[in-house]
Amino acid sequence: MDFQLNEQQREFQQTARRFARDVLVDVAKDCERTSAPVPDEVRRQMGDLGFLGVNIPEEYGGLGAGKVDALIVLEELAKVSPAAAFPVFEANCGPAQTLLYHGPEHLKTRVLPRVCSGEMMVSVAMSEPDTGTAMTDLSTRAEIRGDRIVINGVKRWCSGAGHARGYVLYCRLADRPGAAGIGAVYLEKDTPGLSFGKPETFMGVRGFHNAEIHLENVEIPVENIIVPAGGVRDLMRSFNMERLGNATCALGIAAGALDVALDYTQQRIQFGKPIVEFQAVQLRLADMKVDVEAMRLLIHRAAQAAEDGLPSLMDTSVAKSFANEAVRRVVAHGIQVMGANGYHTDYPMEQKVRDSWVWGIGGGHIDLQKVNITSEMVGRRFSQR
Ligand SMILES: Cc1cc2nc3c(=O)[nH]c(=O)nc-3n(C[C@H](O)[C@H](O)[C@H](O)COP(=O)(O)OP(=O)(O)OC[C@H]3O[C@@H](n4cnc5c(N)ncnc54)[C@H](O)[C@@H]3O)c2cc1C
């Protein structure tokens, strides 16, 4: 067991830190102010630096490095803002990974190099108006007619909707109930019959550009099937990487909050001395540090153990549920030690509080992760029905 970053990982960290400081801070302010997604030219800069394919093999345009390396980059960018880091999340952890692990070769060679260069982004459309946690109840229908697929349905909460060029769409590919009928297809935004709702307004993560997707007789070739009906287990296996990305965004927010709180408490004077001199403040800072370190260890352990494949359900669920709860504790301490300034929009902490909450809702909520953990411990799945 080696808990030190290797030379390559330290280099990734430094490059990402510099990019975050020199470029992303201003981008994040714009995302927050206008709710607009990361501009295309900034995404291309991310591509030029290799950030959009850290763990994608070189043959598809990536750097061919490991999962821990990819998460190190994501953490540094999410420290500034998870919305500004979103293209890196989608490429290194999200739907691009579903394509990489399960997609047919022609899709991988067509799409992944464009993702890695920053030419385009791929989003995931899984949730529906009536289907959140109970994903296997989804009703979007993809009917196979000869060599074509005709898709009808409505997707909800798709981050990047209308902005991303490509979509990994979970849909019902066979007339079988529950998981047995579900698979995933790839489609692009200019396909006739595809339209997008107006962007949603959220408490935080402004810049995710989240919206509904409407599919009316959308036709795509049958070769665009990523996973056929009955392949939910595969989809969930690569979704474990998305969950580690989710946990890493939580980690980035927490680590960023700790940096801000450390700085502030050494500057702010009360009773004639910096407030870091008060023991109660010291304890809060220490609690923040312990949570940040524990989050990072659990996430990196899950990623490291998966270096040759995908992260396990147990490791992922442990890391995600812990990180999702820990980030809420950390930002709560952060805002408390900053008093009124922590609550004010001139300071970064209030945004971190707002940005912290969503990770324990999306990507499989905290309670579901805990059900997974117990399920893995006792060696059987618990029916939620
Ligand atoms: C900012 C944001 C971005 C998102 N991005 C995407 C995206 O890009 N693509 C996409 O497909 N979706 C996305 N989502 C949707 C997200 O995945 C869902 O919100 C999530 O799956 C939970 O579904 P729900 O919100 O419908 O909650 P519900 O399923 O209605 O659950 C509500 C609550 O009920 C409880 N609950 C439900 N079922 C159980 C159970 N079995 N056991 C215990 N408790 C339970 C939990 O407390 C849960 O939080 C996004 C959501 C947000 C807020």
The ligand as an ORCA input file, in Angstrom:
! r2SCAN-3c Opt
* xyz 0 1
  C     -28.337     18.957    -10.144
  C     -28.847     17.644    -10.639
  C     -28.245     17.070    -11.743
  C     -28.727     15.852    -12.254
  N     -28.170     15.354    -13.392
  C     -28.700     14.254    -13.967
  C     -28.236     13.773    -15.238
  O     -27.294     14.344    -15.824
  N     -28.836     12.688    -15.792
  C     -29.871     12.037    -15.175
  O     -30.361     11.066    -15.718
  N     -30.332     12.460    -13.966
  C     -29.787     13.550    -13.344
  N     -30.280     14.011    -12.137
  C     -31.364     13.290    -11.489
  C     -30.895     12.453    -10.323
  O     -30.177     11.340    -10.777
  C     -32.132     12.092     -9.497
  O     -32.504     13.258     -8.802
  C     -31.884     10.947     -8.553
  O     -31.768      9.743     -9.249
  C     -33.002     10.804     -7.497
  O     -34.252     10.753     -8.104
  P     -35.425     11.739     -7.626
  O     -34.856     13.110     -7.530
  O     -36.555     11.522     -8.556
  O     -35.782     11.281     -6.169
  P     -36.820     10.123     -5.731
  O     -36.520      8.865     -6.443
  O     -38.200     10.663     -5.829
  O     -36.420      9.945     -4.217
  C     -36.669     11.001     -3.247
  C     -36.145     10.543     -1.907
  O     -36.886      9.392     -1.478
  C     -36.063      8.496     -0.775
  N     -36.036      7.198     -1.467
  C     -36.464      6.903     -2.716
  N     -36.306      5.602     -2.975
  C     -35.747      5.052     -1.897
  C     -35.307      3.727     -1.554
  N     -35.421      2.707     -2.414
  N     -34.745      3.532     -0.342
  C     -34.619      4.563      0.540
  N     -35.018      5.818      0.285
  C     -35.571      6.059     -0.916
  C     -34.663      9.142     -0.712
  O     -34.547      9.895      0.456
  C     -34.678     10.066     -1.922
  O     -33.762     11.139     -1.787
  C     -29.796     15.204    -11.612
  C     -30.376     15.767    -10.469
  C     -29.918     16.980     -9.994
  C     -30.592     17.589     -8.782
*
